[in-house]
Amino acid sequence: MSFTKSSDRYHIYHVEVSTGPSSDDYETYRPPNSATLVARCYDSNGKEQPSTLDLNKCIANIDGELRWCRDGNFAFSSDDIWVDREGILHAKCKTTNNIQAKYSTLDLNKRIANVNGCLVDTSV
C-alpha cells in the first residue's frame, strides 16, 4: 500500500503488525502486539529515506474506538490492523467486555507528519 500526501511529501507503505515472535528467521523481529507505520519520507533537501513510527505510542483503543492517546497501546486489544491509501488506520477493536469487537478508523493525517524526513506525532 502506498499513497502520496504531497503537502508533507511522504509515501506510506503499510503498517507492520506482530502478535508474537516470527517463525521466519529472516524476518525482522517485532515485539508482540506491535503496530509500526512504515513510510518513505523526504527531508528538506528532497532526499528520500525510510522512516517508521510506533503507533502504539500515540493511539489507544477506548472501548472499541481508536483514539489519539499517548502510550495507548491499541494493538494489544485490536486485530486486522491496516492503513488505506488515504492514510486512514483501520482496526477491529475489542470493547471493554472483551466479548465484542467492532471496526474503527482514525485519520493518521490529523496528527502524523513528515518532519525533515522522519514520521512524527505532531502532538508531542
The first five atom37 places (N, CA, C, CB, O) and aatype in JSON, in Angstrom:
{
  "aatype": [12, 15, 13, 16, 11, 15, 15, 3, 1, 18, 8, 9, 18, 8, 19, 6, 19, 15, 16, 7, 14, 15, 15, 3, 3, 18, 6, 16, 18, 1, 14, 14, 2, 15, 0, 16, 10, 19, 0, 1, 4, 18, 3, 15, 2, 7, 11, 6, 5, 14, 15, 16, 10, 3, 10, 2, 11, 4, 9, 0, 2, 9, 3, 7, 6, 10, 1, 17, 4, 1, 3, 7, 2, 13, 0, 13, 15, 15, 3, 3, 9, 17, 19, 3, 1, 6, 7, 9, 10, 8, 0, 11, 4, 11, 16, 16, 2, 2, 9, 5, 0, 11, 18, 15, 16, 10, 3, 10, 2, 11, 1, 9, 0, 2, 19, 2, 7, 4, 10, 19, 3, 16, 15, 19],
  "atom_mask": [
    [1, 1, 1, 1, 1],
    [1, 1, 1, 1, 1],
    [1, 1, 1, 1, 1],
    [1, 1, 1, 1, 1],
    [1, 1, 1, 1, 1],
    [1, 1, 1, 1, 1],
    [1, 1, 1, 1, 1],
    [1, 1, 1, 1, 1],
    [1, 1, 1, 1, 1],
    [1, 1, 1, 1, 1],
    [1, 1, 1, 1, 1],
    [1, 1, 1, 1, 1],
    [1, 1, 1, 1, 1],
    [1, 1, 1, 1, 1],
    [1, 1, 1, 1, 1],
    [1, 1, 1, 1, 1],
    [1, 1, 1, 1, 1],
    [1, 1, 1, 1, 1],
    [1, 1, 1, 1, 1],
    [1, 1, 1, 0, 1],
    [1, 1, 1, 1, 1],
    [1, 1, 1, 1, 1],
    [1, 1, 1, 1, 1],
    [1, 1, 1, 1, 1],
    [1, 1, 1, 1, 1],
    [1, 1, 1, 1, 1],
    [1, 1, 1, 1, 1],
    [1, 1, 1, 1, 1],
    [1, 1, 1, 1, 1],
    [1, 1, 1, 1, 1],
    [1, 1, 1, 1, 1],
    [1, 1, 1, 1, 1],
    [1, 1, 1, 1, 1],
    [1, 1, 1, 1, 1],
    [1, 1, 1, 1, 1],
    [1, 1, 1, 1, 1],
    [1, 1, 1, 1, 1],
    [1, 1, 1, 1, 1],
    [1, 1, 1, 1, 1],
    [1, 1, 1, 1, 1],
    [1, 1, 1, 1, 1],
    [1, 1, 1, 1, 1],
    [1, 1, 1, 1, 1],
    [1, 1, 1, 1, 1],
    [1, 1, 1, 1, 1],
    [1, 1, 1, 0, 1],
    [1, 1, 1, 1, 1],
    [1, 1, 1, 1, 1],
    [1, 1, 1, 1, 1],
    [1, 1, 1, 1, 1],
    [1, 1, 1, 1, 1],
    [1, 1, 1, 1, 1],
    [1, 1, 1, 1, 1],
    [1, 1, 1, 1, 1],
    [1, 1, 1, 1, 1],
    [1, 1, 1, 1, 1],
    [1, 1, 1, 1, 1],
    [1, 1, 1, 1, 1],
    [1, 1, 1, 1, 1],
    [1, 1, 1, 1, 1],
    [1, 1, 1, 1, 1],
    [1, 1, 1, 1, 1],
    [1, 1, 1, 1, 1],
    [1, 1, 1, 0, 1],
    [1, 1, 1, 1, 1],
    [1, 1, 1, 1, 1],
    [1, 1, 1, 1, 1],
    [1, 1, 1, 1, 1],
    [1, 1, 1, 1, 1],
    [1, 1, 1, 1, 1],
    [1, 1, 1, 1, 1],
    [1, 1, 1, 0, 1],
    [1, 1, 1, 1, 1],
    [1, 1, 1, 1, 1],
    [1, 1, 1, 1, 1],
    [1, 1, 1, 1, 1],
    [1, 1, 1, 1, 1],
    [1, 1, 1, 1, 1],
    [1, 1, 1, 1, 1],
    [1, 1, 1, 1, 1],
    [1, 1, 1, 1, 1],
    [1, 1, 1, 1, 1],
    [1, 1, 1, 1, 1],
    [1, 1, 1, 1, 1],
    [1, 1, 1, 1, 1],
    [1, 1, 1, 1, 1],
    [1, 1, 1, 0, 1],
    [1, 1, 1, 1, 1],
    [1, 1, 1, 1, 1],
    [1, 1, 1, 1, 1],
    [1, 1, 1, 1, 1],
    [1, 1, 1, 1, 1],
    [1, 1, 1, 1, 1],
    [1, 1, 1, 1, 1],
    [1, 1, 1, 1, 1],
    [1, 1, 1, 1, 1],
    [1, 1, 1, 1, 1],
    [1, 1, 1, 1, 1],
    [1, 1, 1, 1, 1],
    [1, 1, 1, 1, 1],
    [1, 1, 1, 1, 1],
    [1, 1, 1, 1, 1],
    [1, 1, 1, 1, 1],
    [1, 1, 1, 1, 1],
    [1, 1, 1, 1, 1],
    [1, 1, 1, 1, 1],
    [1, 1, 1, 1, 1],
    [1, 1, 1, 1, 1],
    [1, 1, 1, 1, 1],
    [1, 1, 1, 1, 1],
    [1, 1, 1, 1, 1],
    [1, 1, 1, 1, 1],
    [1, 1, 1, 1, 1],
    [1, 1, 1, 1, 1],
    [1, 1, 1, 1, 1],
    [1, 1, 1, 1, 1],
    [1, 1, 1, 0, 1],
    [1, 1, 1, 1, 1],
    [1, 1, 1, 1, 1],
    [1, 1, 1, 1, 1],
    [1, 1, 1, 1, 1],
    [1, 1, 1, 1, 1],
    [1, 1, 1, 1, 1],
    [1, 1, 1, 1, 1]
  ],
  "atom_positions": [
    [[0.83, -1.17, 0.0], [0.0, 0.0, 0.0], [0.87, 1.23, 0.0], [-0.94, 0.0, 1.19], [1.87, 1.3, 0.72]],
    [[0.51, 2.18, -0.79], [1.22, 3.44, -0.72], [0.31, 4.56, -1.17], [2.5, 3.4, -1.57], [-0.56, 4.37, -2.02]],
    [[0.51, 5.69, -0.59], [-0.18, 6.88, -1.06], [0.74, 8.05, -0.9], [-1.5, 7.1, -0.3], [1.7, 8.0, -0.14]],
    [[0.46, 9.09, -1.63], [1.28, 10.28, -1.57], [0.47, 11.4, -0.97], [1.81, 10.66, -2.97], [-0.63, 11.69, -1.42]],
    [[1.0, 12.01, 0.04], [0.41, 13.23, 0.59], [1.37, 14.33, 0.2], [0.19, 13.15, 2.16], [2.36, 14.57, 0.89]],
    [[1.08, 15.0, -0.88], [2.05, 15.91, -1.48], [2.46, 17.05, -0.56], [1.49, 16.46, -2.75], [3.59, 17.52, -0.65]],
    [[1.57, 17.52, 0.31], [1.92, 18.65, 1.15], [3.0, 18.29, 2.18], [0.68, 19.16, 1.87], [3.8, 19.14, 2.55]],
    [[3.02, 17.04, 2.63], [4.03, 16.62, 3.61], [5.13, 15.8, 2.96], [3.37, 15.82, 4.73], [6.16, 15.54, 3.59]],
    [[4.93, 15.38, 1.74], [5.88, 14.59, 0.96], [6.31, 13.31, 1.66], [7.08, 15.42, 0.66], [7.47, 13.15, 2.04]],
    [[5.37, 12.41, 1.81], [5.71, 11.08, 2.28], [4.81, 10.06, 1.6], [5.59, 10.97, 3.82], [3.71, 10.38, 1.17]],
    [[5.3, 8.83, 1.5], [4.55, 7.73, 0.92], [4.45, 6.66, 2.01], [5.25, 7.17, -0.39], [5.47, 6.15, 2.48]],
    [[3.24, 6.31, 2.4], [3.07, 5.26, 3.4], [3.06, 3.92, 2.69], [1.76, 5.47, 4.23], [2.33, 3.72, 1.72]],
    [[3.87, 3.01, 3.17], [3.89, 1.65, 2.64], [2.81, 0.81, 3.29], [5.26, 1.01, 2.84], [1.93, 0.27, 2.62]],
    [[2.87, 0.69, 4.59], [1.98, -0.2, 5.31], [2.18, -0.05, 6.81], [2.21, -1.66, 4.88], [3.05, 0.69, 7.26]],
    [[1.37, -0.76, 7.55], [1.57, -0.87, 8.99], [2.02, -2.3, 9.24], [0.25, -0.52, 9.8], [1.34, -3.25, 8.86]],
    [[3.18, -2.45, 9.88], [3.67, -3.78, 10.24], [3.05, -4.13, 11.59], [5.25, -3.83, 10.29], [3.14, -3.36, 12.55]],
    [[2.44, -5.3, 11.64], [1.76, -5.73, 12.86], [2.32, -7.08, 13.27], [0.23, -5.8, 12.66], [2.55, -7.94, 12.43]],
    [[2.54, -7.25, 14.56], [3.02, -8.52, 15.07], [2.23, -8.92, 16.3], [4.53, -8.45, 15.39], [2.0, -8.1, 17.19]],
    [[1.81, -10.18, 16.32], [1.13, -10.68, 17.51], [2.04, -11.61, 18.31], [-0.15, -11.42, 17.11], [1.62, -12.19, 19.3]],
    [[3.28, -11.73, 17.87], [4.23, -12.57, 18.57], [5.49, -12.74, 17.75], [0.0, 0.0, 0.0], [5.58, -12.22, 16.64]],
    [[6.46, -13.47, 18.28], [7.7, -13.67, 17.55], [7.46, -14.35, 16.21], [8.67, -14.49, 18.38], [6.58, -15.2, 16.09]],
    [[8.25, -13.98, 15.22], [8.12, -14.55, 13.89], [8.75, -15.93, 13.85], [8.76, -13.64, 12.85], [9.75, -16.2, 14.52]],
    [[8.15, -16.81, 13.06], [8.74, -18.13, 12.87], [9.76, -18.12, 11.75], [7.65, -19.17, 12.58], [10.48, -19.1, 11.56]],
    [[9.83, -17.04, 11.0], [10.76, -16.9, 9.89], [12.05, -16.24, 10.39], [10.12, -16.07, 8.73], [12.03, -15.07, 10.79]],
    [[13.14, -16.97, 10.37], [14.41, -16.46, 10.89], [14.91, -15.24, 10.12], [15.45, -17.54, 10.86], [15.71, -14.46, 10.64]],
    [[14.45, -15.06, 8.88], [14.94, -13.97, 8.06], [14.11, -12.69, 8.21], [14.95, -14.39, 6.62], [14.51, -11.63, 7.75]],
    [[12.96, -12.81, 8.87], [12.11, -11.64, 9.05], [12.61, -10.85, 10.26], [10.62, -12.06, 9.23], [13.05, -11.44, 11.25]],
    [[12.52, -9.54, 10.18], [12.92, -8.7, 11.3], [12.0, -8.97, 12.49], [12.88, -7.21, 10.91], [10.78, -9.01, 12.34]],
    [[12.58, -9.15, 13.65], [11.77, -9.4, 14.84], [11.03, -8.13, 15.23], [12.65, -9.88, 16.01], [11.61, -7.05, 15.27]],
    [[9.74, -8.27, 15.51], [8.94, -7.18, 16.05], [8.34, -7.67, 17.35], [7.84, -6.73, 15.04], [7.9, -8.81, 17.44]],
    [[8.3, -6.81, 18.36], [7.71, -7.22, 19.63], [6.25, -7.62, 19.45], [7.82, -6.08, 20.66], [5.59, -7.14, 18.53]],
    [[5.74, -8.49, 20.31], [4.33, -8.86, 20.24], [3.44, -7.62, 20.33], [3.97, -9.86, 21.36], [3.76, -6.66, 21.04]],
    [[2.32, -7.65, 19.61], [1.33, -6.57, 19.62], [1.89, -5.23, 19.18], [0.75, -6.43, 21.0], [1.47, -4.18, 19.67]],
    [[2.84, -5.26, 18.26], [3.37, -4.0, 17.74], [2.57, -3.56, 16.53], [4.87, -4.15, 17.38], [1.96, -4.39, 15.84]],
    [[2.57, -2.26, 16.28], [1.93, -1.7, 15.08], [2.79, -0.52, 14.65], [0.42, -1.26, 15.36], [2.68, 0.58, 15.19]],
    [[3.64, -0.77, 13.67], [4.61, 0.23, 13.23], [4.25, 0.74, 11.85], [6.02, -0.35, 13.24], [4.14, -0.04, 10.9]],
    [[4.08, 2.05, 11.73], [3.83, 2.69, 10.45], [5.16, 2.77, 9.72], [3.18, 4.1, 10.63], [6.14, 3.27, 10.28]],
    [[5.21, 2.31, 8.48], [6.43, 2.28, 7.68], [6.21, 3.17, 6.46], [6.81, 0.81, 7.25], [5.22, 3.02, 5.74]],
    [[7.14, 4.1, 6.23], [6.96, 5.05, 5.12], [8.31, 5.46, 4.53], [6.19, 6.29, 5.59], [9.36, 5.29, 5.15]],
    [[8.23, 6.02, 3.31], [9.37, 6.72, 2.7], [9.09, 8.2, 2.92], [9.55, 6.38, 1.15], [8.0, 8.68, 2.6]],
    [[10.04, 8.91, 3.45], [9.87, 10.34, 3.71], [10.95, 11.12, 2.99], [9.9, 10.64, 5.22], [12.03, 10.6, 2.7]],
    [[10.66, 12.37, 2.71], [11.61, 13.26, 2.06], [12.04, 14.34, 3.04], [10.99, 13.89, 0.78], [11.21, 14.95, 3.71]],
    [[13.36, 14.56, 3.13], [13.85, 15.61, 4.01], [13.78, 16.96, 3.3], [15.29, 15.31, 4.47], [13.32, 17.04, 2.17]],
    [[14.25, 18.01, 3.96], [14.15, 19.36, 3.41], [14.99, 19.55, 2.14], [14.58, 20.37, 4.45], [14.77, 20.51, 1.4]],
    [[15.94, 18.66, 1.9], [16.75, 18.72, 0.68], [16.18, 17.84, -0.44], [18.17, 18.29, 0.99], [16.76, 17.77, -1.52]],
    [[15.05, 17.19, -0.19], [14.43, 16.34, -1.19], [14.96, 14.93, -1.22], [0.0, 0.0, 0.0], [14.61, 14.15, -2.1]],
    [[15.81, 14.58, -0.26], [16.37, 13.23, -0.19], [15.34, 12.28, 0.45], [17.71, 13.22, 0.61], [14.78, 12.57, 1.5]],
    [[15.13, 11.14, -0.23], [14.19, 10.15, 0.26], [14.87, 9.23, 1.27], [13.6, 9.33, -0.9], [16.02, 8.83, 1.08]],
    [[14.15, 8.9, 2.34], [14.7, 7.98, 3.34], [13.55, 7.23, 4.01], [15.55, 8.74, 4.4], [12.44, 7.73, 4.08]],
    [[13.84, 6.01, 4.49], [12.8, 5.26, 5.19], [12.57, 5.84, 6.59], [13.19, 3.76, 5.29], [13.48, 6.4, 7.2]],
    [[11.35, 5.7, 7.07], [11.02, 6.16, 8.41], [9.94, 5.27, 8.99], [10.57, 7.64, 8.4], [9.13, 4.7, 8.25]],
    [[9.92, 5.13, 10.31], [8.91, 4.34, 10.99], [8.39, 5.11, 12.2], [9.48, 2.96, 11.42], [9.05, 6.0, 12.72]],
    [[7.19, 4.74, 12.62], [6.6, 5.33, 13.83], [5.78, 4.25, 14.52], [5.71, 6.58, 13.49], [4.93, 3.62, 13.89]],
    [[6.04, 4.04, 15.8], [5.29, 3.08, 16.6], [3.93, 3.69, 16.93], [6.08, 2.69, 17.9], [3.84, 4.6, 17.75]],
    [[2.88, 3.19, 16.3], [1.55, 3.74, 16.51], [0.99, 3.45, 17.9], [0.61, 3.2, 15.48], [0.07, 4.13, 18.35]],
    [[1.54, 2.44, 18.58], [1.12, 2.17, 19.96], [1.47, 3.33, 20.89], [1.78, 0.89, 20.46], [0.86, 3.48, 21.95]],
    [[2.44, 4.14, 20.51], [2.86, 5.28, 21.33], [1.89, 6.45, 21.25], [4.24, 5.73, 20.91], [1.96, 7.37, 22.08]],
    [[0.97, 6.44, 20.25], [0.1, 7.61, 20.1], [-1.37, 7.29, 19.86], [0.59, 8.44, 18.97], [-2.18, 8.2, 19.67]],
    [[-1.75, 6.0, 19.86], [-3.14, 5.61, 19.61], [-3.58, 4.58, 20.64], [-3.31, 5.05, 18.17], [-2.82, 3.69, 21.02]],
    [[-4.84, 4.72, 21.09], [-5.43, 3.79, 22.05], [-6.72, 3.21, 21.48], [-5.71, 4.49, 23.41], [-7.32, 3.77, 20.57]],
    [[-7.12, 2.07, 22.02], [-8.44, 1.5, 21.78], [-9.25, 1.8, 23.04], [-8.37, -0.07, 21.46], [-9.03, 1.19, 24.09]],
    [[-10.19, 2.72, 22.93], [-11.04, 3.08, 24.06], [-12.43, 2.49, 23.8], [-11.11, 4.65, 24.25], [-13.21, 3.03, 23.02]],
    [[-12.71, 1.38, 24.46], [-13.99, 0.68, 24.35], [-14.43, 0.47, 22.9], [-15.06, 1.46, 25.08], [-15.58, 0.72, 22.54]],
    [[-13.49, 0.0, 22.07], [-13.81, -0.35, 20.7], [-13.63, 0.77, 19.69], [0.0, 0.0, 0.0], [-13.98, 0.6, 18.52]],
    [[-13.1, 1.91, 20.11], [-12.88, 3.04, 19.22], [-11.42, 3.46, 19.25], [-13.79, 4.23, 19.62], [-10.83, 3.59, 20.33]],
    [[-10.82, 3.68, 18.08], [-9.45, 4.19, 18.02], [-9.46, 5.66, 18.39], [-8.84, 3.97, 16.61], [-10.26, 6.44, 17.86]],
    [[-8.55, 6.05, 19.3], [-8.45, 7.43, 19.76], [-6.99, 7.81, 19.91], [-9.2, 7.62, 21.1], [-6.14, 6.96, 20.2]],
    [[-6.69, 9.09, 19.71], [-5.34, 9.59, 19.96], [-5.09, 9.56, 21.46], [-5.14, 11.03, 19.38], [-5.9, 10.06, 22.24]],
    [[-3.97, 8.98, 21.86], [-3.66, 8.86, 23.28], [-2.19, 8.48, 23.43], [-4.58, 7.82, 23.98], [-1.74, 7.51, 22.83]],
    [[-1.46, 9.23, 24.2], [-0.05, 8.91, 24.43], [0.08, 7.54, 25.1], [0.63, 10.0, 25.29], [-0.6, 7.26, 26.09]],
    [[0.96, 6.71, 24.55], [1.2, 5.35, 25.04], [-0.08, 4.53, 25.17], [1.89, 5.41, 26.39], [-0.28, 3.82, 26.16]],
    [[-0.96, 4.63, 24.16], [-2.25, 3.97, 24.2], [-2.23, 2.46, 23.96], [0.0, 0.0, 0.0], [-3.15, 1.76, 24.39]],
    [[-1.19, 1.95, 23.28], [-1.03, 0.5, 23.04], [-2.27, -0.15, 22.44], [-0.7, -0.19, 24.34], [-2.69, -1.22, 22.88]],
    [[-2.85, 0.48, 21.43], [-4.08, -0.03, 20.83], [-3.95, -1.43, 20.25], [-4.52, 0.9, 19.75], [-4.92, -2.18, 20.24]],
    [[-2.76, -1.8, 19.77], [-2.59, -3.1, 19.1], [-2.75, -4.28, 20.06], [-1.23, -3.16, 18.44], [-2.96, -5.41, 19.61]],
    [[-2.66, -4.04, 21.36], [-2.83, -5.12, 22.33], [-4.28, -5.6, 22.38], [-2.39, -4.65, 23.72], [-4.54, -6.73, 22.79]],
    [[-5.22, -4.76, 21.96], [-6.63, -5.14, 22.02], [-7.31, -4.96, 20.66], [-7.36, -4.3, 23.08], [-8.53, -4.78, 20.59]],
    [[-6.52, -5.02, 19.59], [-7.06, -4.85, 18.24], [-6.5, -5.9, 17.29], [-6.76, -3.43, 17.71], [-5.39, -6.39, 17.48]],
    [[-7.27, -6.22, 16.27], [-6.86, -7.16, 15.22], [-7.12, -6.53, 13.87], [-7.61, -8.52, 15.36], [-7.71, -5.45, 13.77]],
    [[-6.69, -7.21, 12.82], [-6.96, -6.78, 11.45], [-6.6, -5.3, 11.26], [-8.44, -7.03, 11.08], [-7.43, -4.51, 10.81]],
    [[-5.38, -4.94, 11.62], [-4.91, -3.55, 11.58], [-4.29, -3.27, 10.21], [-3.89, -3.27, 12.72], [-3.43, -4.02, 9.75]],
    [[-4.74, -2.18, 9.58], [-4.18, -1.79, 8.28], [-4.45, -0.32, 8.03], [-4.77, -2.65, 7.15], [-5.28, 0.3, 8.69]],
    [[-3.72, 0.23, 7.06], [-3.9, 1.63, 6.67], [-4.24, 1.68, 5.19], [-2.62, 2.48, 6.98], [-3.64, 0.95, 4.39]],
    [[-5.21, 2.54, 4.82], [-5.59, 2.62, 3.42], [-4.78, 3.69, 2.69], [-7.09, 2.91, 3.29], [-3.92, 4.34, 3.28]],
    [[-5.06, 3.87, 1.41], [-4.29, 4.79, 0.57], [-4.45, 6.25, 0.97], [-4.7, 4.63, -0.87], [-3.62, 7.08, 0.59]],
    [[-5.47, 6.56, 1.71], [-5.7, 7.94, 2.15], [-5.09, 8.23, 3.52], [-7.18, 8.22, 2.18], [-5.19, 9.35, 4.02]],
    [[-4.46, 7.22, 4.13], [-3.85, 7.41, 5.44], [-4.81, 7.19, 6.59], [0.0, 0.0, 0.0], [-4.6, 7.69, 7.7]],
    [[-5.87, 6.43, 6.34], [-6.84, 6.1, 7.39], [-6.46, 4.75, 7.99], [-8.3, 6.08, 6.82], [-6.35, 3.75, 7.27]],
    [[-6.27, 4.73, 9.29], [-5.97, 3.5, 10.02], [-7.27, 2.76, 10.3], [-5.2, 3.79, 11.34], [-8.24, 3.37, 10.75]],
    [[-7.3, 1.46, 10.02], [-8.46, 0.62, 10.27], [-8.05, -0.47, 11.25], [-9.01, -0.01, 8.93], [-6.93, -0.99, 11.17]],
    [[-8.93, -0.81, 12.18], [-8.64, -1.91, 13.11], [-9.94, -2.47, 13.66], [-7.73, -1.42, 14.26], [-10.93, -1.75, 13.82]],
    [[-9.93, -3.75, 13.95], [-11.04, -4.4, 14.64], [-10.7, -4.35, 16.12], [-11.28, -5.9, 14.12], [-9.8, -5.05, 16.58]],
    [[-11.42, -3.52, 16.86], [-11.09, -3.22, 18.26], [-12.03, -3.92, 19.23], [-11.13, -1.72, 18.51], [-13.25, -3.91, 19.05]],
    [[-11.44, -4.53, 20.25], [-12.25, -5.16, 21.29], [-12.86, -4.08, 22.19], [-11.41, -6.15, 22.13], [-12.26, -3.02, 22.41]],
    [[-14.04, -4.36, 22.69], [-14.66, -3.46, 23.64], [-14.21, -3.83, 25.05], [-16.21, -3.51, 23.53], [-13.5, -4.82, 25.23]],
    [[-14.61, -3.05, 26.04], [-14.13, -3.3, 27.41], [-14.56, -4.65, 27.95], [-14.64, -2.21, 28.33], [-13.88, -5.21, 28.81]],
    [[-15.67, -5.19, 27.46], [-16.09, -6.51, 27.93], [-15.34, -7.65, 27.24], [-17.58, -6.68, 27.73], [-15.55, -8.82, 27.56]],
    [[-14.48, -7.3, 26.27], [-13.65, -8.27, 25.53], [-14.45, -9.34, 24.8], [-12.7, -8.94, 26.47], [-13.87, -10.31, 24.31]],
    [[-15.74, -9.19, 24.73], [-16.57, -10.17, 24.02], [-16.82, -9.68, 22.6], [-17.91, -10.4, 24.76], [-16.67, -10.43, 21.64]],
    [[-17.21, -8.43, 22.47], [-17.5, -7.87, 21.16], [-16.25, -7.23, 20.59], [-18.63, -6.85, 21.25], [-15.34, -6.83, 21.31]],
    [[-16.23, -7.14, 19.28], [-15.18, -6.4, 18.58], [-15.86, -5.66, 17.44], [-14.03, -7.35, 18.05], [-16.76, -6.18, 16.79]],
    [[-15.43, -4.43, 17.22], [-16.01, -3.66, 16.13], [-14.91, -2.93, 15.38], [-17.07, -2.68, 16.65], [-13.84, -2.66, 15.92]],
    [[-15.21, -2.62, 14.13], [-14.24, -1.91, 13.31], [-14.26, -0.43, 13.64], [-14.51, -2.14, 11.82], [-15.32, 0.17, 13.83]],
    [[-13.07, 0.15, 13.69], [-12.92, 1.57, 13.97], [-11.87, 2.13, 13.02], [-12.53, 1.83, 15.46], [-11.01, 1.4, 12.53]],
    [[-11.94, 3.43, 12.76], [-10.96, 4.08, 11.9], [-10.43, 5.35, 12.57], [-11.58, 4.41, 10.53], [-11.07, 5.92, 13.45]],
    [[-9.26, 5.78, 12.11], [-8.65, 7.0, 12.62], [-7.81, 7.6, 11.5], [-7.77, 6.73, 13.9], [-7.02, 6.9, 10.88]],
    [[-7.99, 8.89, 11.24], [-7.26, 9.58, 10.18], [-5.86, 9.95, 10.68], [-8.04, 10.85, 9.71], [-5.71, 10.87, 11.48]],
    [[-4.85, 9.24, 10.19], [-3.47, 9.49, 10.62], [-2.97, 10.85, 10.18], [-2.56, 8.4, 10.08], [-2.05, 11.4, 10.79]],
    [[-3.55, 11.4, 9.12], [-3.12, 12.7, 8.62], [-3.36, 13.84, 9.61], [-3.83, 13.0, 7.32], [-2.74, 14.9, 9.49]],
    [[-4.23, 13.63, 10.56], [-4.55, 14.69, 11.52], [-3.42, 14.97, 12.5], [-5.8, 14.33, 12.29], [-3.3, 16.08, 13.01]],
    [[-2.58, 13.94, 12.78], [-1.51, 14.15, 13.76], [-0.15, 13.61, 13.37], [-1.91, 13.54, 15.04], [0.84, 13.9, 14.05]],
    [[-0.07, 12.83, 12.31], [1.22, 12.28, 11.91], [1.72, 13.04, 10.69], [1.13, 10.75, 11.62], [0.99, 13.22, 9.72]],
    [[2.98, 13.47, 10.76], [3.54, 14.27, 9.67], [4.98, 13.88, 9.42], [3.44, 15.78, 9.99], [5.62, 13.23, 10.24]],
    [[5.46, 14.29, 8.27], [6.87, 14.15, 7.92], [7.57, 15.43, 8.35], [7.06, 13.87, 6.38], [7.27, 16.51, 7.85]],
    [[8.5, 15.3, 9.28], [9.3, 16.45, 9.72], [10.74, 16.17, 9.32], [9.17, 16.7, 11.28], [11.44, 15.39, 9.97]],
    [[11.16, 16.81, 8.25], [12.51, 16.68, 7.72], [12.96, 15.22, 7.55], [13.48, 17.4, 8.62], [14.07, 14.86, 7.92]],
    [[12.07, 14.41, 6.99], [12.44, 13.03, 6.68], [12.07, 12.0, 7.72], [0.0, 0.0, 0.0], [12.39, 10.83, 7.56]],
    [[11.41, 12.42, 8.8], [11.03, 11.49, 9.87], [9.54, 11.6, 10.17], [11.84, 11.77, 11.15], [9.0, 12.7, 10.26]],
    [[8.87, 10.46, 10.32], [7.47, 10.45, 10.74], [7.42, 10.83, 12.21], [6.81, 9.05, 10.49], [8.17, 10.29, 13.02]],
    [[6.53, 11.76, 12.56], [6.39, 12.18, 13.96], [4.92, 12.38, 14.29], [7.18, 13.48, 14.23], [4.1, 12.71, 13.42]],
    [[4.61, 12.19, 15.54], [3.3, 12.53, 16.09], [3.4, 14.0, 16.46], [2.9, 11.61, 17.35], [4.16, 14.35, 17.37]],
    [[2.66, 14.87, 15.79], [2.81, 16.3, 15.97], [2.25, 16.81, 17.3], [2.13, 17.01, 14.85], [2.42, 17.98, 17.62]],
    [[1.59, 15.96, 18.07], [1.05, 16.4, 19.35], [2.08, 16.38, 20.47], [-0.11, 15.54, 19.74], [1.86, 16.95, 21.54]],
    [[3.21, 15.73, 20.22], [4.23, 15.58, 21.27], [5.07, 16.82, 21.36], [5.11, 14.37, 21.01], [5.98, 16.88, 22.19]]
  ]
}
